[in-house]
Amino acid sequence: MGHRATALYAAASARRIDRLATAALGGDGYVLMQRAGQAAWRALLQRWPQARRLAVACGSGNNGGDGYVLARLALQSGREVRVVHPAGGGPRAPQAQRACTDYLAAGGRVDLFPTPLDGADVLVDALFGIGLEQAPRDDAAALIAALDAAAAPVFALDVPSGVDADRGSVPGAALHAQCTLQFIVPHAGLYTGAALDRTGELLLDALGVDAGAWAGEAPATATLLEAGALRAWLPPRRRDTHKGRSGHVLCVGGDHGGGGAVVLCAEAALRGGAGLASVATRAEHVAAALARRPEAMARAVAGAGDLRALLDGAGVVACGPGLGRAEWGRELYRCVLDSGHPLVLDADALNLLAEAPRLPGDAVLTPHPGEAARLLGADTATVQRDRYAAAAELAQRYRCTVALKGAGTIVAAPDRAPRVLAAGNPGMATGGMGDLLTGAIAAMRAQGLPAFEAACAGVLLHGLAGDAAAHEAGQRGLLPSDLLPWLRRLANPGRT
């Protein structure tokens, strides 16, 4: 059975799904709210079974109503519970009012903030959910800050308060949850950018809602790139295969001081399954490249004339690692653009592209947020504020596939739903990791995958290899070369 990708949804779609689910349950939204509160209580018990004292921060909307249901269930189980309202007041949504009434009828206690939050074993965040559309205002922001500063772990319902459920950005005060339970569908913004530092462990409960109740009525914003997808992109090889069937990647780069970058790129191309990998670099780097990786055919190129001879034998060109922006790099870059080959562009190739936006159609760009900002004529903060929008704009502007790197890498292309990486770790934030990614994507292209699928497969392989290497020996001190053995192992998903 093939891998079924996890769909991610925008807040507007989640609201529509909620309405359709309510209609399928007979039109009583309180039924769904009780299911949400029950699911949250079950999750809390599983994660913190010894918790005896709970503080539940409830907002005025339906997310607050979910919190009241949880609070009532905890109270009825014998726990010590208190609900905390922001100073702005209590529930306003009708269903939340009903849930609050039921909680009070069970003997529940409600406090207005400011009030001490110490003494709780678990803090439950039910302030905003998907309802946040701007930075939290003074009263709510003060409560969020107090929850975040408290010693107890935070359990967030649906979305950590302060996190934009669509974009993954944090426009103001925001919680750092240890665990977040999403309801019915996963939210697109929680899988990329600043949100990843706020959600903690991400859980999902469908609340017993059949997806058939809303299938097709609320299209997904994106889908997750998960490990199971590799098998479809990297099937077992034919017994009669030869190196030519797996393609030839030419890695172009390595000006003075950058020779290691282009060698890492070539090594990743080989470990990702390319049949051949060549390196076009400065003459001073050839001996070291051959000593480190003799399988990568390193050649000295003084300029475009030398490079053209190498381009004739290549199938895919990876350009940028260590390239530099001096005249040598510029000349090689222009030659690569004119080659007509499928391209994977990174690092200074992207900076040169930003200076003169000319690009053949069959290309994959792999910018980090700073490079993306230069390509868009924007700033890094704007890119990070809405990574989905930035990736989509890059793909449309340059009419190509884009892998916007960073926490929750996004792969976008014109007329394709974006994919978001569900792999990778902070240990990968070190120089040279992007050079590996460039080589991995080029290897996928060399093995016959179209640009978008090659970018998805390369990004996923790279992220999984980083996780495997970090699991083996820790995140701090992780080097790009530590991933190379894992690239090979994970590029063979059918291996027994």
Beta strands, then each sheet from edge to edge (+ up, - down):
strand 1: 7-8
strand 2: 53-58
strand 3: 80-85
strand 4: 110-112
strand 5: 122-126
strand 6: 154-157
strand 7: 179-183
strand 8: 201-205
strand 9: 222-225
strand 10: 248-252
strand 11: 276-281
strand 12: 297-300
strand 13: 316-319
strand 14: 343-345
strand 15: 363-365
strand 16: 401-404
strand 17: 410-413
strand 18: 416-421
sheet 1: 1+ 9- 18- 17+ 16- 15- 14- 13- 10- 11- 12-
sheet 2: 4+ 3+ 2+ 5+ 6+ 7+ 8+
end
